[in-house]
Amino acid sequence: KFLQMYQKSAAGSIQLRRNRFPIKPKLHMVHHCVQRLLSEARRSQWVVNPIAESVQMQEDYIGRPSRLSRRVNPRAIHERTLSRSL
């Protein structure tokens, strides 16, 4: 319901040539999550938690080896980075 009303407000502000109610990518993602949850709820008693497919872990995994690699000898960067991250 919130997303529907927000979309109507955004459309109305465009018609009035006002810069209000921006539709940002995060709001678009929320819409997809809600649609998927509703679809799964219609088919099953259980639904997959949207955070299960989140990239938070992957984003952290990119930064951590990067920091580690800056702290080792450049000649042994691959081996030392892997040994320190495992």
C-alpha positions as CSV (number, residue, x, y, z in Angstrom):
1,K,0.0,0.0,0.0
2,F,2.8,2.4,0.9
3,L,4.6,1.8,-2.4
4,Q,1.3,2.4,-4.4
5,M,0.6,5.7,-2.6
6,Y,4.2,6.8,-3.0
7,Q,4.0,6.0,-6.8
8,K,0.8,8.0,-7.1
9,S,2.4,10.9,-5.2
10,A,5.4,10.8,-7.5
11,A,3.2,10.8,-10.6
12,G,1.2,13.7,-9.3
13,S,4.3,15.8,-8.5
14,I,5.5,15.1,-12.1
15,Q,2.2,16.4,-13.5
16,L,2.5,19.5,-11.4
17,R,6.1,19.9,-12.5
18,R,7.4,19.7,-8.9
19,N,10.5,17.9,-7.9
20,R,9.0,15.8,-5.1
21,F,8.8,12.1,-4.2
22,P,11.9,10.8,-6.0
23,I,11.8,7.1,-6.8
24,K,15.3,5.9,-5.8
25,P,16.9,2.6,-6.6
26,K,16.5,1.4,-3.0
27,L,12.8,2.0,-3.2
28,H,12.7,0.0,-6.4
29,M,14.5,-2.9,-4.7
30,V,12.0,-2.8,-1.8
31,H,9.2,-3.1,-4.3
32,H,10.8,-6.2,-5.8
33,C,11.3,-7.7,-2.3
34,V,7.6,-7.1,-1.4
35,Q,6.4,-8.6,-4.7
36,R,8.5,-11.7,-4.2
37,L,7.4,-12.1,-0.6
38,L,3.8,-11.9,-1.6
39,S,4.2,-14.3,-4.4
40,E,6.0,-16.9,-2.2
41,A,3.4,-16.4,0.5
42,R,0.6,-17.3,-1.9
43,R,2.3,-20.5,-2.9
44,S,3.7,-21.7,0.4
45,Q,3.5,-21.5,4.1
46,W,7.2,-20.4,4.2
47,V,9.0,-17.6,2.4
48,V,12.7,-16.9,1.9
49,N,14.1,-14.0,3.9
50,P,15.3,-11.3,1.5
51,I,18.5,-10.8,3.5
52,A,19.4,-14.4,2.6
53,E,20.4,-13.1,-0.9
54,S,22.0,-9.9,0.3
55,V,25.5,-8.9,-0.8
56,Q,26.6,-7.6,2.6
57,M,29.0,-10.5,3.1
58,Q,30.5,-10.2,-0.4
59,E,31.1,-6.5,0.0
60,D,32.9,-7.0,3.2
61,Y,34.9,-9.8,1.6
62,I,36.2,-7.4,-1.0
63,G,37.4,-4.8,1.5
64,R,39.1,-7.2,3.9
65,P,41.5,-8.9,1.5
66,S,42.3,-5.5,0.0
67,R,43.4,-4.2,3.3
68,L,45.4,-7.3,4.0
69,S,47.2,-7.2,0.7
70,R,48.4,-3.7,1.4
71,R,50.2,-5.0,4.6
72,V,52.3,-7.8,3.0
73,N,55.4,-8.0,0.9
74,P,54.5,-7.4,-2.7
75,R,56.5,-10.4,-3.8
76,A,54.4,-12.8,-1.7
77,I,51.1,-10.9,-2.0
78,H,48.9,-13.7,-3.2
79,E,50.1,-16.4,-0.8
80,R,50.2,-14.1,2.3
81,T,46.8,-12.5,1.6
82,L,45.2,-16.0,1.2
83,S,46.9,-17.4,4.3
84,R,45.9,-14.3,6.4
85,S,42.3,-14.3,5.3
86,L,41.7,-18.0,5.9
